[in-house]
């Protein structure tokens, strides 16, 4: 961190009455954000979020065309928020207005890329399950929270605490951007793979109708990174509020299958077929108006798109960004993909994978 950035952070904390707080760095993730825990004199704590505005390419302008988004860069193409603090603040406020547990915002400076947040604690679902807690209650609560989100009206603009942010559709351009990571980055990780023009044309033909289904079904608020590393257990709260929400600034309006795939096709921890089946049954119970047969077909199709997107992201993290630990997650993702490909409607993608990605490359 530059001395100028540190001086800015010190001044921000002092201006907000937190200059005397004890600061302790927290573990990072794959993003350009950094977090610290602030210990206050009264024994309470807050979270300090640092997102340098210059660290990312620009987010998507709501009116941008696909060509304009390509010119602007990856964040605009994929409709990512570029870590913008105003996105985090606006989304957090909207989530709280739905009776859900997003952190309260104690202070923020959008231009500086700094915010101080409520500390929801260390009870990440993933860590609690590793420590032996029964996952059933946790996943049931996560499904209840998703059902609440999917019943809410997803507005075009989110506003809270002086921040305003558009809730854009996860459209065909964004879906294509994610799916295209796989053929671009996987051969860089697995040099034995080579996808020629014919293979790429077949790839595009397979995904075009699936992207259209995803875009047509973009109807609900989508957290977009809804998995056990971003959910905090708050058992003292009630109902869907028992699930603390983190890392939601990239929210979009999307097909409801998307966040279910993020939860049940979790790259960082194994989610069994039985847990997936039980969770989906609970979701259908909470949303009886949903056509479960049609929804399952969409879940397998968009789940497969999500999985190949993550495979591409992780291949990029390993090869471009020098983060080899992400290679360890790949076998689990291939296993989830096999589940989706068991759906007869996914036969064209299964045949493509069998032809172009041999078994020894799927590990």
URRA-V830623 format. One record per helix or strand of 3 or more residues. SS is the DSSP state (alpha for helix, beta for strand). FROM is the first residue (numbers start at 1). TO is the last residue. If there is no record, write none. Layout:
BEGIN
SS&FROM&TO  SS&FROM&TO
END
This chain:
BEGIN
alpha&3&15  beta&22&25  beta&34&39  beta&45&50  alpha&53&55  alpha&66&72  alpha&74&78  alpha&85&97  beta&105&109  beta&114&118  alpha&125&130  alpha&135&151  beta&157&160  beta&163&166  alpha&172&189  alpha&197&216  beta&220&222  beta&231&233  alpha&239&242  beta&243&245  beta&252&254  alpha&257&264  alpha&273&286  alpha&292&319  alpha&324&341  alpha&344&356  alpha&359&361
END
